[in-house]
Amino acid sequence: MLYLAQGLPFGFQATALPVFLRASGVSLTAVGFAGALALPWAAKALWAPLVDRFGWERFGRRRSWIVPLGALLALTCMAAAFVPPSRHLGGLLALVFLMNLLAATQDIAVDGLAIDVLGRDELGLANAGQVVGYKVGMLTAGGLLVWASAWIGWHGQLSVMAALVLLSVLAVFALREPPASEDEARERRSLHEVLATALAALRAPGARWLMAFLGTYKLGEAMVDAMFKPFLVDAGFPPHRIGLWVGTYGMVASIAGSLAGGWLAQRLSLLAAVGVTSVLRSFSMAGEWVLAAGGSPEEGAVVAVTLAEHLFGGALTTAVFAFMMSRARRSIGATHYTVLASVEVLGKSPAVWLSGTLAERWGYSGLFAAGTGLSVAFLALLIPLRRERERMSFG
């Protein structure tokens, strides 16, 4: 419920808002800059230590953040229901930014809560819940409620978002947080202690290899994904068919892959699950390369490759997130996990920014070949991670 609620603001801002802004006559330049409203999701590591340091232990250290942030998020959604883009554009954009800020901050606390309460053998299925919940939230706000707005209107769709967030807040009252150990409490007695512990965790054996892998494992995928839809347009497929294949079939396959990745992480070691899903994802990317190299792809081949890429990409994301949680230091789990997640997000961004330029220079086939090659090459970073795990097990 919590991850679904956090997916609502981002899905609304990333998918629904551009549609409503353009329909209200907002310029394309302004629509493009509206993407900056998601900045809190990229910058949340800056204030994550505050979430680890402060909290009301009697109410629940994580719950004392989650409940008020969720309540404020619901109120902000309700406020936005009375601020349509055609009349109060500036106020609406400020409210959407606030939605993302509240949801991103709550996400820090929820990730910390997950690390606090989950056992190692629960991380696979729990992270399937995380990824699927977030994607369903995005689909709800960015797709389902946009479709329903023809009947319920602007006010109705924002009110439904507020109600869903409020339900997630009520669900939190059923949680009972475990008490922290004395050692864990000692490592967060002050903000200085939190920062010092986080720095020590990032310098621990194997931490640099982990950061290197998280920052690079999706470079190739991000590069290919950014240009796959333009490739299909240039191949002559109409936009509505592309939207059906990628936006609908692909998202369903991605959710199925996330569930499969969680199941696999329950059956194998987390690092082995990452390795298996990484290899499968690389094979599916090679399919996109074959489509581009073949000239005129057939519809059936496009659908098959799209389903495979989203299926294995979703499985890999869940496996990696579960592995990240297993490596987060429990006493400062919110900070440590948020830093690792930020590395994962920021690491793939340059590939997206450069993908258009590289496609113009190398062609789609050359770009997709490079993306596939990068995905295979960075699998080598799993070797030192495996050695470090074996060393710790032996020790």
Stockholm file with secondary structure:
# STOCKHOLM 1.0

chainA/1-395         MLYLAQGLPFGFQATALPVFLRASGVSLTAVGFAGALALPWAAKALWAPLVDRFGWERFGRRRSWIVPLGALLALTCMAAAFVPPSRHLGGLLALVFLMNLLAATQDIAVDGLAIDVLGRDELGLANAGQVVGYKVGMLTAGGLLVWASAWIGWHGQLSVMAALVLLSVLAVFALREPPASEDEARERRSLHEVLATALAALRAPGARWLMAFLGTYKLGEAMVDAMFKPFLVDAGFPPHRIGLWVGTYGMVASIAGSLAGGWLAQRLSLLAAVGVTSVLRSFSMAGEWVLAAGGSPEEGAVVAVTLAEHLFGGALTTAVFAFMMSRARRSIGATHYTVLASVEVLGKSPAVWLSGTLAERWGYSGLFAAGTGLSVAFLALLIPLRRERERMSFG
#=GR chainA/1-395 SS CHHHHHHHHHHIIIIIHHHHHHHTTCCHHHHHHGGGGGHHHHHGGGTHHHHHHCCCTTTCTTHHHHHHHHHHHHHHHHHHTTCCTTTCHHHHHHHHHHHHHHHHHHHHHHHHHHHHHCCGGGHHHHHHHHHHHHHHHHHIIIIIHHHHHHHHHHHHHHHHHHHHHHHHHHHHTTCCCCCCCHHHHHTTSSHHHHHHHHHHHHTSTTHHHHHHHHHHTTHHHHHHHHHHHHHHHHTTCCHHHHIIIIIIIHHHHHHHHHHHHHHHHHHSCHHHHHHHHHHHHHHHHHHHHHHHHTSSCCHHHHHHHHHHHHHHHHHHHHHHHHHHHHHSCGGGHHHHHHHHHHHHHHHHHHHHHHHHHHHHHHHHHHHHHHHHHHHHHGGGGHHHHHHHHHHHHHC
#=GC SS_cons         CHHHHHHHHHHIIIIIHHHHHHHTTCCHHHHHHGGGGGHHHHHGGGTHHHHHHCCCTTTCTTHHHHHHHHHHHHHHHHHHTTCCTTTCHHHHHHHHHHHHHHHHHHHHHHHHHHHHHCCGGGHHHHHHHHHHHHHHHHHIIIIIHHHHHHHHHHHHHHHHHHHHHHHHHHHHTTCCCCCCCHHHHHTTSSHHHHHHHHHHHHTSTTHHHHHHHHHHTTHHHHHHHHHHHHHHHHTTCCHHHHIIIIIIIHHHHHHHHHHHHHHHHHHSCHHHHHHHHHHHHHHHHHHHHHHHHTSSCCHHHHHHHHHHHHHHHHHHHHHHHHHHHHHSCGGGHHHHHHHHHHHHHHHHHHHHHHHHHHHHHHHHHHHHHHHHHHHHHGGGGHHHHHHHHHHHHHC
//
